[in-house]
Amino acid sequence: MTQEELREMYIERLKREKQCWISSMTGINPNVLSKFKHGKIDLYPYLFVKLEAYLLNN
């Protein structure tokens, strides 16, 4: 999976869940998630794995 595919998946999930909830469940800072959502940054590999696991398992 690429950063862009994960970003699209994340944006789709935000239609059902709040960013603060996803942040608390993954342990990723909400500011980092916001910047990732808007395409300003790519996630570090360890954060990528956390978010990917959360999105695929829920």
N, CA and C atoms as a LAMMPS dump frame, in Angstrom:
ITEM: TIMESTEP
0
ITEM: NUMBER OF ATOMS
174
ITEM: BOX BOUNDS ff ff ff
-5.0000000000000000e+02 5.0000000000000000e+02
-5.0000000000000000e+02 5.0000000000000000e+02
-5.0000000000000000e+02 5.0000000000000000e+02
ITEM: ATOMS id mol type element x y z
1 1 1 N 0.842 -1.178 0
2 1 2 C 0 0 0
3 1 3 C 0.89 1.245 0
4 2 1 N 0.482 2.25 -0.745
5 2 2 C 1.254 3.491 -0.814
6 2 3 C 0.708 4.512 0.175
7 3 1 N 1.47 5.574 0.356
8 3 2 C 1.023 6.666 1.236
9 3 3 C -0.296 7.243 0.719
10 4 1 N -0.41 7.402 -0.606
11 4 2 C -1.619 7.983 -1.185
12 4 3 C -2.838 7.072 -0.991
13 5 1 N -2.654 5.785 -1.13
14 5 2 C -3.753 4.843 -0.904
15 5 3 C -4.21 4.881 0.553
16 6 1 N -3.243 4.931 1.455
17 6 2 C -3.577 5.013 2.885
18 6 3 C -4.286 6.329 3.184
19 7 1 N -3.831 7.411 2.56
20 7 2 C -4.462 8.725 2.763
21 7 3 C -5.922 8.677 2.316
22 8 1 N -6.195 8.089 1.172
23 8 2 C -7.57 7.991 0.674
24 8 3 C -8.431 7.149 1.615
25 9 1 N -7.865 6.055 2.096
26 9 2 C -8.57 5.194 3.035
27 9 3 C -8.888 5.955 4.33
28 10 1 N -7.929 6.725 4.803
29 10 2 C -8.09 7.508 6.023
30 10 3 C -9.18 8.566 5.849
31 11 1 N -9.159 9.268 4.734
32 11 2 C -10.161 10.304 4.468
33 11 3 C -11.555 9.686 4.401
34 12 1 N -11.663 8.521 3.793
35 12 2 C -12.947 7.824 3.73
36 12 3 C -13.429 7.452 5.136
37 13 1 N -12.52 6.993 5.988
38 13 2 C -12.879 6.606 7.355
39 13 3 C -13.328 7.812 8.166
40 14 1 N -12.765 8.987 7.865
41 14 2 C -13.133 10.194 8.613
42 14 3 C -14.589 10.589 8.393
43 15 1 N -15.233 10.018 7.394
44 15 2 C -16.65 10.283 7.187
45 15 3 C -17.49 9.595 8.26
46 16 1 N -16.923 8.562 8.908
47 16 2 C -17.649 7.798 9.917
48 16 3 C -17.124 8.002 11.325
49 17 1 N -15.842 8.36 11.46
50 17 2 C -15.215 8.49 12.773
51 17 3 C -14.51 9.833 12.884
52 18 1 N -14.35 10.284 14.105
53 18 2 C -13.643 11.544 14.327
54 18 3 C -12.14 11.303 14.381
55 19 1 N -11.412 12.313 13.95
56 19 2 C -9.951 12.233 13.947
57 19 3 C -9.392 12.019 15.348
58 20 1 N -10.009 12.643 16.345
59 20 2 C -9.516 12.484 17.725
60 20 3 C -9.675 11.042 18.204
61 21 1 N -10.72 10.355 17.751
62 21 2 C -10.919 8.948 18.119
63 21 3 C -9.826 8.09 17.478
64 22 1 N -9.592 8.292 16.194
65 22 2 C -8.559 7.526 15.487
66 22 3 C -7.202 7.786 16.124
67 23 1 N -6.949 9.033 16.491
68 23 2 C -5.698 9.39 17.145
69 23 3 C -5.525 8.642 18.463
70 24 1 N -6.574 8.596 19.258
71 24 2 C -6.465 7.911 20.551
72 24 3 C -6.317 6.403 20.38
73 25 1 N -6.921 5.841 19.367
74 25 2 C -6.839 4.399 19.138
75 25 3 C -5.479 3.98 18.572
76 26 1 N -4.856 4.848 17.77
77 26 2 C -3.579 4.499 17.139
78 26 3 C -2.373 5.037 17.9
79 27 1 N -2.585 6.051 18.729
80 27 2 C -1.463 6.676 19.428
81 27 3 C -0.695 7.654 18.557
82 28 1 N -1.305 8.071 17.442
83 28 2 C -0.67 9.033 16.543
84 28 3 C -1.213 10.422 16.868
85 29 1 N -0.324 11.381 16.989
86 29 2 C -0.695 12.758 17.301
87 29 3 C -1.725 13.274 16.287
88 30 1 N -2.804 13.923 16.745
89 30 2 C -3.827 14.437 15.823
90 30 3 C -3.283 15.464 14.826
91 31 1 N -2.269 16.222 15.235
92 31 2 C -1.676 17.191 14.307
93 31 3 C -0.977 16.486 13.154
94 32 1 N -0.334 15.376 13.442
95 32 2 C 0.328 14.584 12.403
96 32 3 C -0.728 14.008 11.46
97 33 1 N -1.821 13.499 12.016
98 33 2 C -2.89 12.955 11.177
99 33 3 C -3.496 14.027 10.286
100 34 1 N -3.657 15.217 10.81
101 34 2 C -4.216 16.317 10.033
102 34 3 C -3.298 16.68 8.871
103 35 1 N -2.019 16.802 9.146
104 35 2 C -1.067 17.13 8.091
105 35 3 C -1.011 16.019 7.046
106 36 1 N -1.107 14.772 7.489
107 36 2 C -1.124 13.639 6.567
108 36 3 C -2.379 13.695 5.691
109 37 1 N -3.515 13.976 6.299
110 37 2 C -4.782 14.041 5.57
111 37 3 C -4.727 15.081 4.454
112 38 1 N -4.105 16.21 4.733
113 38 2 C -4.04 17.294 3.755
114 38 3 C -2.865 17.161 2.79
115 39 1 N -2.109 16.078 2.888
116 39 2 C -1.022 15.824 1.952
117 39 3 C 0.224 16.644 2.194
118 40 1 N 0.339 17.23 3.381
119 40 2 C 1.512 18.056 3.684
120 40 3 C 2.712 17.212 4.084
121 41 1 N 2.448 16.017 4.635
122 41 2 C 3.537 15.127 5.043
123 41 3 C 3.191 13.695 4.668
124 42 1 N 4.202 12.854 4.617
125 42 2 C 4.016 11.411 4.543
126 42 3 C 4.356 10.87 5.926
127 43 1 N 3.701 9.79 6.3
128 43 2 C 3.933 9.214 7.619
129 43 3 C 5.249 8.446 7.663
130 44 1 N 5.907 8.49 8.809
131 44 2 C 7.067 7.627 9.037
132 44 3 C 6.598 6.18 8.964
133 45 1 N 7.478 5.27 8.604
134 45 2 C 7.071 3.86 8.455
135 45 3 C 6.351 3.285 9.674
136 46 1 N 6.81 3.583 10.894
137 46 2 C 6.158 3.007 12.074
138 46 3 C 4.762 3.583 12.278
139 47 1 N 4.536 4.848 11.911
140 47 2 C 3.2 5.433 12.002
141 47 3 C 2.303 4.907 10.886
142 48 1 N 2.895 4.712 9.716
143 48 2 C 2.171 4.146 8.577
144 48 3 C 1.589 2.784 8.95
145 49 1 N 2.415 1.951 9.581
146 49 2 C 1.995 0.604 9.977
147 49 3 C 0.857 0.679 10.997
148 50 1 N 0.967 1.582 11.969
149 50 2 C -0.094 1.736 12.979
150 50 3 C -1.423 2.126 12.351
151 51 1 N -1.392 3.138 11.47
152 51 2 C -2.621 3.615 10.849
153 51 3 C -3.19 2.569 9.889
154 52 1 N -2.343 1.93 9.136
155 52 2 C -2.787 0.893 8.211
156 52 3 C -3.469 -0.237 8.97
157 53 1 N -2.857 -0.694 10.057
158 53 2 C -3.437 -1.77 10.855
159 53 3 C -4.799 -1.375 11.392
160 54 1 N -4.915 -0.156 11.874
161 54 2 C -6.195 0.319 12.413
162 54 3 C -7.261 0.345 11.318
163 55 1 N -6.936 0.917 10.162
164 55 2 C -7.923 1.055 9.096
165 55 3 C -8.341 -0.288 8.502
166 56 1 N -7.421 -1.225 8.424
167 56 2 C -7.733 -2.519 7.842
168 56 3 C -8.457 -3.448 8.807
169 57 1 N -8.269 -3.254 10.097
170 57 2 C -8.865 -4.155 11.086
171 57 3 C -10.199 -3.677 11.624
172 58 1 N -10.646 -2.502 11.218
173 58 2 C -11.934 -1.991 11.72
174 58 3 C -12.896 -1.773 10.579
